[in-house]
Amino acid sequence: MITSARLADSAVVDVRVDGRIDGEAMTELRDVLRRTADEAGHVDVLLHIVDVGLVTPTAVWEDLRLAGELDRIRRIAVLVEPGWTARLARAEDAVLSSVEIETFHPTEDDEAMRWLRGGTGARATADDLEGRMRGR
């Protein structure tokens, strides 16, 4: 399941992935991202990955339609357990090269929000991210 909601008075969309991903949830996510970008000029995403389950064919289609919104996403803060880190970093390098992405441990919500709202930092490689997560 994917849940998404814009945080009040900000360009931040809070997204939680936990289990099955279907087309309805992807459509809702795309709509929230589009509305936020229309109103704020860009979107920053606070992405909590708890578990990724079955991805339905409709979700894949909606994911492809979401690609049109990617140029409006400025930053993505990914809150995820260390085991996912390298795979996520490789995927983002292949798909989201124009988006700044930083990975945080699931307990680092405050740090992730600070980074989204203006913190700086160089983009890390998959190996850098995995090493950083192991050091926590």
QUIGIUR-V123388 format. One line per field, one symbol per residue. ss: DSSP state (H for helix, E for strand, - for the rest). phi: phi as a letter, one per 20 degrees, with the letter a starting at -180 (. if undefined). burial: b if it has 9 or more other ideal C-beta (glycine too) atoms within 8 Angstrom, else e. A space follows every 10 residues. Layout:
ss->???
phi->???
burial->???
//
This chain:
ss->-EEEEE---- -EEEEEEEEE E-HHHHHHHH HHHHHHHHHH --EEEEEEEE EEEEE-HHHH HHHHHHHHHH HHEEEEEEE- -HHHHHHHHH HHHHH----E EEEE----HH HHHHHH---- -----HHHHH HHHH--
phi->.ddbbffglb eedeccdbog ddfffffffg ffffffffed nbcddddede bddgdfgfff ffffffgfef feeebceddb fgfegfffff ffffddfedf ccdcfgedgf fffgffeqfd rffdegffff fffffe
burial->bbebebbeeb bbbbbbbebe bbbebbbbbb ebbbbbbeeb ebbbbbbbbe eeeeebebbb bbbebbeebb ebbbbbbbbb ebebbbebbb ebbeebeebe bbbbbbebbe ebbbbbbeee eeebebeebb ebbeee
//
